[in-house]
Amino acid sequence: MPKRLDGVGFGGRGARWVVGVVVAMVLFAGTAQARVVGGVRLPDAISLQGKKLLLDHIELKKLLFFELYVWGLYLEEKPGSTREAISFQGPKQLQLHFKRSIPRDELANAFRGFLSHSAVMHSADMKRQSEQLVQSLRAVNSGDSLLITYLPEKGLMVSGEGSQGAMIPGKAFADALFDAWLQENPIYERD
């Protein structure tokens, strides 16, 4: 004989109430583990090289009325300043999730433009590495992503649908790129 829940059999209102509570708990648990901006959901944490990186910032980038992409920055610990975010020795990741299609040439020009604003990027070696990153870029469609990841002992890895893939060795270029990004998109105290 089936047990009764709050005076009603499992097939009645009680069952619907239990199912409703379970669904609400699942939905709440899902939203507690991610943040949504501009319709793009980024998890609160990712695992990278066996380390847990936390979503430190998420933002929607617009141009006039057009939503271009949502970007998120993942770090192992919350920095107190831009310098701390850049100089941190552990892994970090910048994610761009595109909301609209962007031709390769436009994406490449946008990266060249933002990288040229950094004083550090003006050496011959940095220009060569910047061009290596830019040459790896592809046209993107709505829903595509571009991942820019610093891996200690390896360097900067560019991946996702927005890139053919690139690995730029060392920490110097990664630091310069994150510095340029955080100059364009200030989210920490400058020091």
C-alpha positions as CSV (number, residue, x, y, z in Angstrom):
1,M,0.0,0.0,0.0
2,P,1.6,3.4,-1.0
3,K,2.4,5.8,1.8
4,R,0.5,9.0,2.0
5,L,2.0,12.5,2.0
6,D,0.2,15.2,3.9
7,G,-3.1,13.3,3.8
8,V,-3.1,12.9,0.0
9,G,-1.8,9.9,-2.0
10,F,1.4,10.1,-4.1
11,G,-0.8,10.6,-7.1
12,G,-2.5,13.8,-5.8
13,R,-1.6,17.4,-4.9
14,G,1.0,16.2,-2.4
15,A,3.0,14.5,-5.2
16,R,2.8,17.7,-7.3
17,W,3.9,19.7,-4.3
18,V,6.9,17.4,-3.7
19,V,7.9,17.5,-7.4
20,G,7.6,21.3,-7.4
21,V,9.8,21.6,-4.3
22,V,12.4,19.2,-5.9
23,V,12.4,21.2,-9.2
24,A,12.8,24.5,-7.3
25,M,15.7,23.1,-5.3
26,V,17.4,21.8,-8.5
27,L,16.9,25.2,-10.2
28,F,18.1,27.1,-7.1
29,A,21.2,24.8,-6.8
30,G,22.0,25.4,-10.5
31,T,21.8,29.2,-10.2
32,A,23.8,29.2,-7.0
33,Q,26.7,27.7,-9.0
34,A,26.7,30.1,-11.9
35,R,26.2,33.7,-12.8
36,V,24.2,34.9,-15.8
37,V,24.9,38.1,-17.6
38,G,23.3,39.0,-21.0
39,G,21.9,35.5,-21.2
40,V,25.3,33.9,-20.9
41,R,25.8,31.6,-17.9
42,L,29.3,31.2,-16.5
43,P,30.1,28.8,-13.7
44,D,31.3,30.3,-10.4
45,A,34.3,28.0,-10.5
46,I,36.3,26.0,-13.0
47,S,39.1,23.5,-12.6
48,L,42.3,24.2,-14.4
49,Q,45.5,22.1,-13.9
50,G,44.0,20.6,-10.8
51,K,43.3,24.0,-9.2
52,K,40.0,25.6,-8.6
53,L,39.7,29.0,-10.2
54,L,36.9,31.3,-9.1
55,L,34.9,33.7,-11.4
56,D,36.1,37.0,-10.1
57,H,34.3,39.3,-12.7
58,I,31.7,38.9,-15.4
59,E,30.6,41.7,-17.7
60,L,28.6,42.3,-20.9
61,K,30.5,44.2,-23.6
62,K,28.3,46.4,-25.8
63,L,29.0,48.6,-28.8
64,L,26.2,51.2,-29.1
65,F,23.0,49.1,-28.9
66,F,24.7,45.8,-29.9
67,E,25.6,43.1,-27.3
68,L,29.0,41.8,-28.5
69,Y,30.2,39.4,-25.9
70,V,30.2,38.5,-22.2
71,W,33.6,38.1,-20.6
72,G,34.6,36.5,-17.4
73,L,37.9,36.5,-15.5
74,Y,38.8,33.4,-13.5
75,L,41.5,33.6,-10.8
76,E,42.7,31.3,-8.0
77,E,42.2,34.0,-5.4
78,K,40.7,37.5,-5.4
79,P,43.4,40.1,-5.9
80,G,43.5,43.4,-4.1
81,S,44.7,45.3,-7.2
82,T,45.5,45.1,-10.9
83,R,49.2,44.4,-10.1
84,E,48.3,41.5,-7.9
85,A,46.0,40.0,-10.6
86,I,48.7,40.3,-13.2
87,S,51.7,39.1,-11.2
88,F,49.9,36.1,-9.6
89,Q,52.0,33.0,-10.4
90,G,49.0,30.6,-10.6
91,P,46.8,29.8,-13.6
92,K,44.2,32.3,-14.8
93,Q,41.7,32.4,-17.6
94,L,39.9,35.1,-19.5
95,Q,36.7,33.8,-21.3
96,L,34.9,35.6,-24.0
97,H,31.4,34.3,-25.0
98,F,30.2,35.9,-28.2
99,K,26.6,37.1,-28.5
100,R,26.8,37.8,-32.2
101,S,28.9,36.8,-35.3
102,I,32.1,38.8,-35.8
103,P,34.2,38.4,-39.0
104,R,37.8,37.3,-38.4
105,D,39.2,40.7,-39.7
106,E,37.1,42.7,-37.3
107,L,38.1,40.4,-34.3
108,A,41.8,40.6,-35.3
109,N,41.7,44.4,-35.6
110,A,40.0,44.7,-32.3
111,F,42.7,42.6,-30.6
112,R,45.5,44.5,-32.4
113,G,43.9,47.8,-31.2
114,F,43.5,46.8,-27.6
115,L,47.0,45.3,-27.4
116,S,48.6,48.4,-29.0
117,H,47.3,50.5,-26.0
118,S,49.8,48.7,-23.7
119,A,53.2,50.4,-23.4
120,V,54.7,46.9,-22.6
121,M,53.5,45.6,-26.0
122,H,55.8,47.9,-28.0
123,S,59.0,45.8,-27.9
124,A,59.8,43.7,-31.0
125,D,59.3,40.4,-29.1
126,M,55.9,41.5,-27.7
127,K,54.8,42.6,-31.1
128,R,55.7,39.3,-32.6
129,Q,53.9,37.4,-29.9
130,S,50.9,39.7,-30.2
131,E,50.8,38.9,-33.9
132,Q,51.0,35.2,-33.1
133,L,47.9,35.5,-31.0
134,V,46.1,37.6,-33.6
135,Q,46.9,35.2,-36.4
136,S,45.3,32.4,-34.4
137,L,41.9,34.1,-34.4
138,R,39.0,32.9,-36.4
139,A,35.6,34.4,-37.3
140,V,33.1,33.8,-34.5
141,N,29.4,33.0,-34.5
142,S,26.9,33.7,-31.8
143,G,27.5,31.2,-29.0
144,D,31.2,30.7,-29.8
145,S,33.9,31.3,-27.1
146,L,37.5,32.4,-27.0
147,L,39.6,31.2,-24.0
148,I,42.8,33.0,-23.1
149,T,44.5,30.9,-20.4
150,Y,47.8,31.4,-18.5
151,L,49.3,28.1,-17.5
152,P,52.4,28.3,-15.2
153,E,55.5,26.7,-16.6
154,K,53.9,26.8,-20.1
155,G,52.7,30.2,-21.1
156,L,49.6,31.6,-22.7
157,M,47.2,29.3,-24.4
158,V,44.5,30.6,-26.8
159,S,41.7,28.2,-27.5
160,G,37.9,27.9,-28.2
161,E,35.9,28.3,-31.4
162,G,37.4,31.8,-31.9
163,S,40.9,30.5,-32.3
164,Q,42.9,27.9,-34.3
165,G,44.9,27.5,-31.1
166,A,48.1,29.1,-30.1
167,M,50.7,28.6,-27.3
168,I,52.9,31.6,-26.5
169,P,55.6,30.5,-24.0
170,G,56.6,32.3,-20.8
171,K,54.9,34.6,-18.4
172,A,55.9,38.0,-19.9
173,F,53.5,38.0,-22.7
174,A,50.7,36.7,-20.5
175,D,51.3,39.4,-18.0
176,A,51.3,42.0,-20.8
177,L,48.1,40.7,-22.2
178,F,46.2,40.6,-18.9
179,D,47.6,44.1,-18.1
180,A,46.3,45.5,-21.4
181,W,42.9,43.8,-20.8
182,L,42.6,45.3,-17.3
183,Q,43.6,48.7,-18.6
184,E,40.8,48.5,-21.2
185,N,38.4,47.0,-18.6
186,P,39.4,48.4,-15.2
187,I,37.9,46.2,-12.4
188,Y,40.6,46.6,-9.7
189,E,42.3,49.4,-8.0
190,R,45.3,50.6,-10.1
191,D,48.6,50.7,-8.3
